[in-house]
């Protein structure tokens, strides 16, 4: 099993959908088969989590969502909402 993360950084990109698609294809080309879905300090609606999972599955890889991130003690400035329009 080869696992890779980094999705949280891509969510802040100007064109997140296209950037994530390129990233996933590159991961697949390099032989990764598990993608960790971590949003970091970003706020992500449930529908967008589902879209991310579907994007990973479309590339024939296994999504590994990171759940239950404690938000206590994180400055409000770092809690930014992100919306993916897929």
Steps between C-alpha positions, in 0.01 A plus 500: 500500500638839398327790673529871428332811645514874421140562384452772763758719329334456161159609630628857532615514136331745265366211290469218756309249285743506207798503737369202699428306178861556382633405844296178511610398152864561591461296820348215299779521242758478780340185638312633803182311583375676817434872526463657844231766492593759759355847507750639747358811665239561230125465543359268234129422447397134502399508133853602407647213705284267291622664178861456606442132578334454161789674322750264664288195416469617139881469479476140632661584835376454856401817688595517868305791651641657813215542747464659842753782486487686830441870440571610856778751525515574126492875435184609318711651220603147396143367477415593142201361311579332168247404236575272205280538200525164330 
